[in-house]
């Protein structure tokens, strides 16, 4: 494991947590009403950062059987490049591609890839496995409908990391083409019944294969992996355990932990230097991975 540490990380995290705790709340709303209101909030550029203007954007409709999903494409050049399918976090019940445009735009500009940021379906309106099926089906859709060069990576943050890992498991088990690389940022990979989202996402229904990646019998045959963890994250153990199992099952895996940093730090790059560092790290990782495969 590589540990990225900086004396700024702790104070920056403390300051951001204090800022978030002091934001006004609406305590009279029931949980579902509060969720709907939260989904409408736009990110604050003072903490979320701004999109990189060098990445041209295009909103597209991903047409899948029985549903249409929204996605935003970020390109730094017109010629075909590898595609990165990226999945926002939000506990399977919230989040939006607008929340992470600093990361997705800069990865497109620095990583020499075309980034497709997907708004998958959310629970409780669409519980598990709707989001997982969206991600798996979108992988196939991208190969047929977007002007890439044939190479595809997948990645995501928190819940999005779980969906990226799960889609790779589904592709492996179904014998469909796997992504060339997976990038999992502080993913939720096990069952966490005490978490706010657990009942809305999983409920009491049978949990399908791929929905809880740490419960998979084997991780052999999955794509080479970059795993990012945060030292002050309640999901840190998920990341470390999955990275260890991937390596044990023969999957080339790099684990990088950002010390004294909070969960979701990629969402707050204007406030957290760890988030800015991680975007540059992911970009360099993709450049290296695809350059190595082409050579």
C-alpha positions as CSV (number, residue, x, y, z in Angstrom):
1,X,0.0,0.0,0.0
2,X,1.2,3.5,-0.8
3,X,0.2,6.2,1.7
4,X,-0.1,9.8,0.5
5,X,0.3,12.1,3.4
6,X,0.5,15.9,3.7
7,X,0.3,18.1,6.8
8,X,-2.6,20.0,5.1
9,X,-4.9,16.9,4.9
10,X,-6.0,16.8,8.5
11,X,-6.7,20.6,9.0
12,X,-8.4,20.8,5.6
13,X,-10.7,17.8,6.5
14,X,-11.5,19.3,9.9
15,X,-12.4,22.7,8.4
16,X,-14.6,21.1,5.7
17,X,-16.4,18.9,8.2
18,X,-17.1,21.9,10.4
19,X,-18.4,23.8,7.4
20,X,-20.7,21.0,6.3
21,X,-22.0,20.6,9.9
22,X,-22.9,24.3,10.0
23,X,-25.0,24.2,6.9
24,X,-28.8,24.9,7.5
25,X,-31.0,21.9,7.7
26,X,-34.8,21.2,7.4
27,X,-35.5,18.9,10.4
28,X,-39.2,18.9,9.9
29,X,-39.0,16.9,6.6
30,X,-39.5,13.2,6.6
31,X,-36.4,11.3,5.3
32,X,-37.8,10.8,1.7
33,X,-38.7,14.5,1.4
34,X,-35.3,15.4,2.6
35,X,-33.7,13.1,0.1
36,X,-35.7,14.6,-2.8
37,X,-34.6,18.1,-1.7
38,X,-31.0,17.0,-1.4
39,X,-31.1,15.7,-5.0
40,X,-31.9,19.2,-6.2
41,X,-29.0,20.9,-4.6
42,X,-26.3,22.1,-6.9
43,X,-22.7,21.7,-5.8
44,X,-21.0,24.7,-4.2
45,X,-18.0,25.7,-6.4
46,X,-16.3,26.9,-3.3
47,X,-15.8,23.3,-2.2
48,X,-16.6,21.3,-5.3
49,X,-14.4,23.2,-7.7
50,X,-15.1,24.2,-11.3
51,X,-15.1,22.1,-14.5
52,X,-11.9,22.3,-16.5
53,X,-12.7,24.5,-19.6
54,X,-10.3,22.4,-21.7
55,X,-12.7,19.5,-21.7
56,X,-15.6,20.0,-24.1
57,X,-18.9,18.6,-22.8
58,X,-21.8,17.0,-24.5
59,X,-25.0,15.7,-22.9
60,X,-26.2,12.4,-24.4
61,X,-29.0,9.9,-23.9
62,X,-28.0,6.3,-23.2
63,X,-30.9,4.3,-24.7
64,X,-31.2,1.0,-22.9
65,X,-34.0,-1.6,-22.9
66,X,-37.0,0.0,-21.2
67,X,-35.2,3.1,-20.0
68,X,-33.2,6.1,-21.0
69,X,-30.3,7.4,-18.9
70,X,-28.6,10.8,-18.9
71,X,-24.8,11.0,-19.3
72,X,-22.3,13.8,-19.9
73,X,-19.3,13.2,-22.1
74,X,-16.0,15.1,-21.6
75,X,-13.5,15.2,-24.4
76,X,-10.2,16.9,-24.7
77,X,-9.6,16.1,-28.4
78,X,-11.8,15.0,-31.3
79,X,-9.8,11.9,-32.3
80,X,-11.0,8.6,-30.8
81,X,-9.5,7.8,-27.4
82,X,-10.0,5.3,-24.7
83,X,-13.4,5.7,-22.8
84,X,-13.7,5.9,-19.1
85,X,-17.2,5.2,-17.7
86,X,-17.4,7.1,-14.4
87,X,-20.0,6.7,-11.7
88,X,-20.8,9.3,-9.0
89,X,-21.4,8.5,-5.3
90,X,-24.4,9.2,-3.2
91,X,-25.2,6.0,-1.2
92,X,-27.2,4.5,-4.2
93,X,-30.0,7.0,-3.3
94,X,-28.5,10.4,-4.3
95,X,-25.7,12.1,-6.1
96,X,-25.5,13.4,-9.7
97,X,-23.0,13.8,-12.4
98,X,-23.0,17.6,-11.7
99,X,-21.4,16.9,-8.3
100,X,-18.1,15.7,-9.7
101,X,-17.4,17.8,-12.8
102,X,-14.0,18.9,-11.5
103,X,-12.8,15.3,-11.4
104,X,-14.5,14.1,-14.6
105,X,-13.4,17.1,-16.7
106,X,-9.8,17.1,-15.4
107,X,-9.4,13.4,-15.9
108,X,-10.5,13.9,-19.5
109,X,-8.0,16.7,-20.0
110,X,-5.1,15.1,-18.2
111,X,-5.8,11.4,-18.6
112,X,-6.0,11.3,-22.4
113,X,-9.4,9.6,-22.2
114,X,-13.0,10.4,-23.1
115,X,-15.0,10.4,-19.9
116,X,-18.6,9.4,-19.8
117,X,-20.2,10.4,-16.5
118,X,-23.5,8.4,-16.0
119,X,-26.6,9.2,-14.0
120,X,-27.8,5.7,-13.1
121,X,-31.2,5.0,-11.5
122,X,-31.5,5.6,-7.8
123,X,-33.2,3.9,-4.9
124,X,-35.8,3.8,-3.3
125,X,-37.7,4.4,-6.6
126,X,-35.4,1.9,-8.4
127,X,-33.8,-0.4,-5.8
128,X,-31.1,-3.0,-6.3
129,X,-30.2,-4.2,-8.9
130,X,-31.5,-1.4,-11.1
131,X,-28.3,0.8,-10.8
132,X,-26.0,-2.2,-11.3
133,X,-27.9,-3.3,-14.4
134,X,-27.7,0.3,-15.7
135,X,-23.9,0.3,-15.4
136,X,-23.4,-3.2,-16.9
137,X,-25.7,-2.4,-19.8
138,X,-24.0,1.0,-20.4
139,X,-20.7,-0.7,-20.8
140,X,-22.1,-2.6,-23.8
141,X,-23.9,0.5,-25.1
142,X,-20.6,2.5,-25.1
143,X,-18.8,-0.1,-27.2
144,X,-21.5,0.2,-29.9
145,X,-22.5,3.8,-29.8
146,X,-19.5,6.1,-28.7
147,X,-16.5,6.9,-30.8
148,X,-13.8,5.4,-28.6
149,X,-10.8,3.5,-29.8
150,X,-12.0,0.2,-28.5
151,X,-10.4,0.5,-25.0
152,X,-12.6,1.0,-22.0
153,X,-12.0,1.7,-18.3
154,X,-14.6,2.0,-15.5
155,X,-14.4,3.8,-12.2
156,X,-16.4,5.5,-9.5
157,X,-16.7,6.9,-6.1
158,X,-18.3,5.3,-3.0
159,X,-21.6,3.7,-4.3
160,X,-20.3,4.4,-7.8
161,X,-17.2,2.4,-7.0
162,X,-19.4,-0.5,-5.8
163,X,-21.3,-0.4,-9.1
164,X,-18.1,-0.3,-11.1
165,X,-16.7,-3.3,-9.3
166,X,-20.1,-5.1,-9.6
167,X,-20.4,-4.5,-13.3
168,X,-16.9,-6.0,-13.8
169,X,-18.0,-9.1,-11.9
170,X,-21.2,-9.4,-14.0
171,X,-19.2,-9.1,-17.2
172,X,-16.7,-11.7,-16.1
173,X,-19.4,-14.2,-15.1
174,X,-21.5,-13.5,-18.3
175,X,-18.4,-13.8,-20.6
176,X,-18.9,-10.3,-22.0
177,X,-16.0,-8.0,-22.7
178,X,-14.4,-6.7,-19.5
179,X,-13.1,-3.2,-19.0
180,X,-9.4,-2.9,-19.4
181,X,-9.0,-1.3,-15.9
182,X,-11.2,-0.5,-12.9
183,X,-10.6,2.5,-10.6
184,X,-12.4,2.2,-7.3
185,X,-12.4,5.3,-5.0
186,X,-13.4,4.6,-1.4
187,X,-16.0,2.1,-2.6
188,X,-18.8,0.5,-0.5
189,X,-18.2,-3.2,-1.2
190,X,-19.9,-5.1,1.7
191,X,-23.3,-5.1,3.4
192,X,-23.7,-2.3,6.0
193,X,-27.2,-2.7,7.5
194,X,-26.7,0.3,9.8
195,X,-26.1,2.7,6.9
196,X,-28.9,5.1,6.0
197,X,-29.2,3.8,2.4
198,X,-29.1,0.1,3.1
199,X,-32.8,-0.5,3.5
200,X,-33.8,1.7,0.6
201,X,-31.3,0.1,-1.7
202,X,-31.3,-3.5,-0.6
203,X,-34.5,-3.8,1.4
204,X,-35.4,-7.4,2.1
205,X,-35.1,-8.7,-1.5
206,X,-32.6,-11.3,-2.6
207,X,-29.2,-9.7,-3.3
208,X,-28.1,-10.5,-6.8
209,X,-24.6,-11.5,-7.8
210,X,-22.2,-8.6,-8.1
211,X,-24.2,-6.2,-5.9
212,X,-21.9,-6.9,-2.9
213,X,-18.5,-7.4,-4.5
214,X,-16.7,-8.5,-1.3
215,X,-19.1,-11.4,-1.0
216,X,-18.1,-12.8,-4.4
217,X,-16.6,-16.3,-4.2
218,X,-13.6,-15.4,-6.4
219,X,-12.2,-12.2,-7.8
220,X,-10.0,-13.9,-10.3
221,X,-10.1,-12.6,-13.9
222,X,-11.1,-9.1,-13.0
223,X,-9.4,-6.1,-14.6
224,X,-6.2,-4.5,-13.2
225,X,-7.3,-2.2,-10.4
226,X,-6.4,1.1,-8.8
227,X,-8.0,1.4,-5.4
228,X,-8.1,4.6,-3.5
229,X,-8.9,4.7,0.3
230,X,-9.2,7.4,2.9
231,X,-7.7,7.2,6.3
232,X,-10.7,8.8,8.1
233,X,-13.3,6.9,6.1
234,X,-15.8,4.4,7.7
235,X,-15.5,2.4,4.5
236,X,-11.7,2.1,4.6
237,X,-11.9,-1.6,5.6
238,X,-13.9,-2.4,2.5
239,X,-11.3,-0.9,0.2
240,X,-8.4,-2.6,2.0
241,X,-10.1,-6.0,2.1
242,X,-11.1,-5.9,-1.6
243,X,-7.6,-4.8,-2.6
244,X,-6.1,-7.7,-0.6
245,X,-8.5,-10.2,-2.2
246,X,-7.9,-8.9,-5.7
247,X,-4.1,-9.3,-5.2
248,X,-4.6,-12.8,-3.7
249,X,-6.7,-13.9,-6.7
250,X,-4.0,-12.7,-9.1
251,X,-5.4,-9.4,-10.2
252,X,-2.7,-6.6,-10.5
253,X,-3.8,-4.1,-7.9
254,X,-2.4,-0.8,-6.6
255,X,-3.8,0.4,-3.3
256,X,-3.3,4.1,-2.4
257,X,-4.5,5.5,0.9
258,X,-4.9,9.3,1.6
259,X,-4.0,9.7,5.2
260,X,-6.1,11.8,7.5
261,X,-8.7,12.4,4.8
262,X,-12.5,11.9,4.8
263,X,-14.9,9.9,2.7
264,X,-15.9,11.5,-0.6
265,X,-12.8,13.7,-0.7
266,X,-12.9,13.7,-4.6
267,X,-16.2,15.6,-4.3
268,X,-14.5,18.5,-2.6
269,X,-11.3,19.3,-4.5
270,X,-11.5,23.1,-4.0
271,X,-11.4,22.5,-0.2
272,X,-9.3,19.3,0.0
273,X,-5.9,19.1,-1.6
274,X,-6.2,15.3,-1.3
275,X,-9.0,15.5,-3.9
276,X,-6.8,17.5,-6.3
277,X,-4.0,15.1,-5.9
278,X,-6.2,12.1,-6.5
279,X,-7.5,13.5,-9.7
280,X,-4.0,13.9,-11.0
281,X,-3.1,10.4,-9.8
282,X,-6.1,8.8,-11.6
283,X,-5.2,10.7,-14.7
284,X,-1.6,9.6,-14.6
285,X,-2.7,6.0,-13.9
286,X,-4.9,6.0,-17.0
287,X,-2.2,7.4,-19.2
288,X,0.2,4.8,-18.1
289,X,-2.2,1.9,-18.3
290,X,-3.4,2.7,-21.9
291,X,0.1,3.7,-23.1
292,X,1.4,0.3,-21.8
293,X,-1.3,-1.6,-23.6
294,X,-0.8,0.2,-26.9
295,X,2.9,-0.2,-26.9
